[in-house]
C-alpha cells in the first residue's frame, strides 16, 4: 500500500535505485504537469519564433510547428513507460539494451540536453525579466543586471532541485496554471496587432529547407524530454496501465502548442512592426516582444519569465543531477545536483558574456536531438522485443560497481544497440542542414532539406533489428515469455559479482533464464 507523500521541505534521498512500491504515489496527471510545465515557458516561445526567423509565413510556420510538436510527441511518449516498469530513470533502464557500461551513453546525452535547455531557459527568461524591469522601473540593461537575473534564476532552480521530486512537482503545479493564464493575457495584449496573413520573406527555392528546419527545431523540444521522462514517471506505480502513462506524455507535448503558437504569432507581429529585431544579423525575439508589447503587459512578461525559467530549469537540472549520481555513486543525488548545477551556471555565464553562444543554441539543441533520437529508437524497439520485461537487479549492476548479470553481454557492452546508436547518430550529423547555422558534410545532398532526423531514425531502427536477427541476444534477457519478433540464443548468464572480487554470485537467475549452453557472448 502506498505511503503518504513526504512533505515538500523534506530533501529527497532517493537516487537511481529502484523506487519502492510503497513510495510510488505519483499519477499520470503528475507526469503531464511536469512535462507540460517544463515546456509551457518563455524559452518555448523563443523556439516557436524560429519559423518566422527563418522567413516562413504565419500559416507555413503554424504547419511546421504542428508537424514538429505531433511528430515529437509520438517519438517521445513511449519513453514514459520505462519509469513505472523499472522504478528508475531511463539512462539506467538503457543498460538492458546498450549494456551495463553502455548505459553511460544515456547519461552523457541527458547531461548535454539539460545544459542546452537549462541555458536556454535562463538566458531567455533573464533577458525578458531585465527588459520588462527596464520598461517598468527604468532598470538599466547593464551586464550587472543581466548577471544578477541569471544568478537569481539559476540559484532558485538549484534550491528546488536540491529538495527533489516533490518540491519540483509543486512548482510545476503552479507553473502550469499560472503560465497558461499569463499566455492568455498575452493573447489579449497582442490580438490587435496580429495579422495571420503575414507572408514571410522566404523565396520559393528555400521554402522546404526552412520548413523542415523549423519543424526539426520545434520537434527538438518534445524529444529533449526523452532522457528525463523516467526521472518523473518512476514515482508512478508499476500497476498503472501503460496507455495512461503514454497518453499523459503525449498530451503534455500537444499542450505545448500554447507557448509555441504564442511565440510564432508574436514573432510575425515583430517581423511586420519591428523588422530590425528579426534581422538575421541581429535577431532578438525578447527585445522585439517588449518593443511591441503594451505597457500593461510588461509585468506579466516578468512573471512569465520568472515562472517559466523556474519550470524549465528544474525539469532539466533535476534529472541530470539524479543521473550524475548514478555515474559517480560516491556522490549523493543532492551533491551531484549541486555540482552539475554549479557547472551549468559557469557555462551559462561564459556562454552569455564570453562566447556569445545564445544564437547557436538552436544548432546545439538540434545536434543533440539528432544523437538522442536514435538512442530512444533502440530503447523503444528493445522494449517491444523484450515484451516490456526487465530484471531490476541486473539494471543496477553499474551503479553498485558490480559485474555480470543478464545485461553484461560482451564485457558490459551490448554492441548491437551501441552500433545501431552511433551509426545512426553519425548519419544524422552528416546530413544535418540548419539554414545559416550548421551544414553537415552531406547536408546538401537532399537539395538543402534537412533529412537528418528521419534518416537517423530509419537507420537506427533497421540496423538494430537486423543485428538482433543476425546476432540474436541471450534468451535470458527476454523474460519467461521469450522474445517478440526476433530470435534468441541459449548462452550462460554470468553471475553478478562485486567488481575486483572472486566470483561470488550476488543473486541467481530464475529457472527459465538458467543456461542451456556453456559459452557466453
VEXKEGU-719537 format. One record per residue (C-alpha): residue in one letter; z, x, y. Coordinates in steps of 0.5 Angstrom, whole numbers, plus 500, padded with zeros to 3 digits. Each point is the difference from the previous one (the first is absolute). Layout:
<rs>
A,Z,X,Y
...
</rs>
This chain:
<rs>
X,500,500,500
X,498,503,507
X,506,502,504
X,501,498,508
X,495,505,504
X,504,505,503
X,502,500,508
X,495,503,505
X,504,505,502
X,501,503,493
X,496,506,499
X,495,499,494
X,502,505,495
X,494,498,495
X,495,506,499
X,494,499,496
X,504,499,493
X,498,493,497
X,504,495,505
X,505,496,495
X,498,493,499
X,507,497,503
X,498,504,507
X,493,496,500
X,501,495,505
X,493,500,504
X,495,495,499
X,492,500,501
X,501,497,507
X,504,506,502
X,495,504,498
X,495,496,504
X,505,501,506
X,500,508,499
X,492,501,499
X,498,495,506
X,506,502,504
X,498,507,499
X,493,499,503
X,501,494,505
X,501,505,505
X,496,503,506
X,497,506,496
X,496,495,496
X,498,497,507
X,497,507,501
X,497,501,493
X,497,493,502
X,497,502,506
X,495,505,497
X,494,496,498
X,500,499,508
X,501,507,501
X,494,501,495
X,496,496,504
X,499,493,496
X,500,493,503
X,506,496,499
X,497,496,495
X,498,506,496
X,507,503,501
X,503,494,497
X,496,500,494
X,501,507,499
X,508,499,501
X,500,494,495
X,496,504,495
X,505,506,500
X,506,496,500
X,498,496,494
X,497,506,496
X,506,504,502
X,505,494,498
X,496,500,493
X,501,507,499
X,507,500,502
X,503,494,496
X,500,502,493
X,504,507,502
X,506,495,501
X,501,499,493
X,503,507,498
X,506,499,504
X,503,494,496
X,498,502,494
X,503,507,500
X,505,500,505
X,498,506,504
X,495,502,505
X,492,501,499
X,500,507,500
X,505,500,494
X,496,495,497
X,494,504,500
X,503,505,495
X,497,495,495
X,493,501,502
X,500,507,503
X,505,504,496
X,507,502,501
X,498,505,505
X,494,497,503
X,504,494,503
X,501,505,506
X,493,498,502
X,503,493,502
X,506,504,504
X,495,504,504
X,496,494,501
X,505,496,503
X,503,505,504
X,493,501,504
X,500,493,500
X,506,499,503
X,500,505,505
X,493,498,502
X,502,493,501
X,507,501,503
X,497,505,505
X,495,494,502
X,506,495,501
X,504,505,504
X,494,502,504
X,497,493,502
X,507,497,501
X,503,505,504
X,493,500,504
X,501,493,501
X,507,500,502
X,499,505,505
X,494,497,503
X,504,493,500
X,506,503,504
X,496,504,505
X,496,493,502
X,507,496,500
X,505,505,502
X,496,506,503
X,502,505,495
X,495,506,501
X,496,501,494
X,502,507,499
X,501,505,494
X,507,499,500
X,499,492,500
X,496,500,494
X,504,505,496
X,506,496,502
X,497,494,497
X,497,504,494
X,507,502,498
X,503,494,501
X,495,496,495
X,501,506,495
X,508,500,501
X,500,493,499
X,496,500,494
X,503,505,497
X,507,497,500
X,497,493,497
X,497,504,494
X,507,504,499
X,503,494,499
X,495,498,495
X,496,494,497
X,505,494,502
X,500,502,508
X,493,501,500
X,499,493,497
X,504,497,505
X,496,504,506
X,493,497,497
X,503,493,499
X,501,500,508
X,493,504,501
X,496,495,496
X,502,494,504
X,501,504,507
X,494,504,500
X,496,494,498
X,503,496,506
X,498,505,504
X,493,501,498
X,500,492,501
X,502,501,507
X,494,506,501
X,495,494,498
X,502,496,506
X,500,507,504
X,493,502,499
X,497,493,498
X,497,499,507
X,496,507,500
X,498,499,492
X,492,499,499
X,498,500,493
X,493,501,502
X,502,508,502
X,493,503,497
X,503,507,499
X,496,507,501
X,497,502,493
X,493,501,499
X,497,496,494
X,499,507,496
X,507,502,501
X,503,493,498
X,501,501,493
X,504,507,501
X,504,497,505
X,501,493,496
X,502,504,493
X,504,505,504
X,504,494,504
X,501,497,493
X,503,506,497
X,505,501,506
X,502,493,499
X,501,501,493
X,504,506,500
X,506,496,503
X,501,496,494
X,498,506,495
X,505,504,503
X,506,496,497
X,497,501,493
X,505,506,499
X,506,496,503
X,500,493,497
X,504,503,494
X,506,502,505
X,501,493,502
X,498,496,494
X,504,504,495
X,506,495,503
X,496,494,497
X,503,498,493
X,495,502,495
X,500,493,497
X,497,498,507
X,492,497,498
X,495,506,502
X,496,494,503
X,505,499,505
X,501,507,502
X,493,502,500
X,499,494,505
X,505,502,504
X,497,507,501
X,493,497,501
X,502,494,505
X,504,505,504
X,494,504,502
X,496,494,501
X,505,498,505
X,499,507,504
X,493,496,503
X,505,498,505
X,501,507,503
X,493,502,498
X,497,495,504
X,504,500,506
X,498,508,500
X,493,498,499
X,500,494,506
X,504,504,505
X,495,506,499
X,494,496,501
X,503,498,507
X,502,507,501
X,493,502,499
X,497,495,505
X,505,500,505
X,502,508,500
X,495,503,496
X,503,507,502
X,505,499,495
X,496,500,494
X,495,505,502
X,499,505,494
X,503,506,504
X,506,496,503
X,502,495,495
X,507,497,502
X,501,493,497
X,507,500,502
X,498,501,507
X,495,495,500
X,504,495,498
X,505,501,505
X,495,500,505
X,497,493,499
X,507,497,498
X,503,495,505
X,507,503,503
X,504,495,496
X,497,503,493
X,503,507,502
X,507,498,497
X,497,497,493
X,496,506,500
X,506,505,500
X,504,495,495
X,494,500,495
X,499,508,501
X,508,500,498
X,500,496,494
X,493,502,497
X,502,507,501
X,506,499,496
X,497,496,495
X,494,504,498
X,504,507,501
X,506,497,495
X,495,498,494
X,496,506,501
X,506,505,500
X,505,497,495
X,495,500,494
X,499,508,502
X,507,502,500
X,501,496,494
X,494,503,496
X,502,507,503
X,507,500,497
X,496,499,493
X,496,506,501
X,506,504,502
X,506,497,496
X,505,504,504
X,499,496,506
X,503,493,500
X,496,494,503
X,504,501,506
X,499,507,501
X,493,500,498
X,498,494,505
X,504,505,506
X,496,506,498
X,493,496,500
X,502,496,506
X,501,507,504
X,494,503,497
X,496,494,502
X,503,500,507
X,498,507,501
X,493,498,498
X,499,494,505
X,503,505,506
X,495,506,498
X,494,495,499
X,501,496,506
X,502,505,505
X,497,507,497
X,494,498,496
X,497,493,502
X,500,497,493
X,500,493,503
X,493,499,500
X,499,503,493
X,505,495,497
X,494,495,497
X,497,506,497
X,506,503,497
X,502,493,497
X,493,498,497
X,500,507,497
X,507,499,497
X,498,493,497
X,494,503,497
X,504,504,496
X,505,495,499
X,496,494,497
X,497,504,494
X,508,501,498
X,501,493,501
X,494,498,495
X,503,505,495
X,506,496,500
X,498,493,500
X,495,502,494
X,506,503,497
X,504,494,501
X,494,496,497
X,499,504,494
X,508,501,498
X,501,493,501
X,505,501,505
X,505,503,495
X,503,507,502
X,506,504,498
X,506,500,505
X,503,506,498
X,493,504,499
X,499,499,507
X,506,503,502
X,499,507,497
X,497,504,506
X,506,497,504
X,505,502,495
X,497,507,500
X,498,499,492
X,494,501,496
X,497,496,494
X,499,492,499
X,494,495,500
X,497,503,506
X,501,507,499
X,492,500,498
X,498,508,501
X,506,504,503
X,501,494,504
X,493,498,503
X,496,494,498
X,493,504,501
X,497,493,499
X,503,497,506
X,500,506,504
X,493,502,499
X,498,493,502
X,504,500,506
X,498,507,503
X,492,499,498
X,500,493,504
X,504,503,506
X,496,505,501
X,493,496,499
X,504,495,505
X,501,506,505
X,493,503,499
X,497,493,502
X,504,498,506
X,497,499,506
X,504,497,506
X,496,500,506
X,501,505,505
X,506,503,497
X,499,503,493
X,494,500,495
X,500,503,493
X,495,505,498
X,497,494,496
X,502,495,505
X,492,499,503
X,497,498,493
X,501,493,501
X,497,499,507
X,506,501,504
X,504,495,496
X,507,502,497
X,500,498,493
X,506,505,498
X,505,495,498
X,495,495,496
X,498,507,496
X,507,503,499
X,502,493,497
X,494,500,496
X,500,507,498
X,508,499,498
X,499,494,496
X,494,502,496
X,503,507,499
X,507,498,498
X,497,495,495
X,495,505,497
X,505,505,499
X,505,495,497
X,494,498,495
X,498,507,498
X,507,503,500
X,505,495,498
X,507,500,503
X,506,501,495
X,502,493,496
X,507,501,503
X,498,499,507
X,497,493,499
X,507,496,497
X,500,495,494
X,494,496,501
X,496,506,501
X,494,502,505
X,496,495,503
X,492,501,500
X,501,508,499
X,501,503,493
X,507,504,499
X,501,506,495
X,506,502,496
X,504,506,502
X,507,502,500
X,504,498,506
X,504,507,503
X,508,498,500
X,503,500,507
X,504,506,501
X,503,504,506
X,496,505,503
X,501,507,498
X,505,498,494
X,498,500,493
X,497,493,497
X,506,495,500
X,497,493,501
X,503,496,505
X,497,494,497
X,496,498,494
X,493,496,500
X,501,493,497
X,497,498,494
X,493,498,502
X,499,507,504
X,502,505,495
X,495,505,498
X,495,499,494
X,496,506,501
X,503,507,502
X,496,503,505
X,502,499,507
X,495,500,506
</rs>
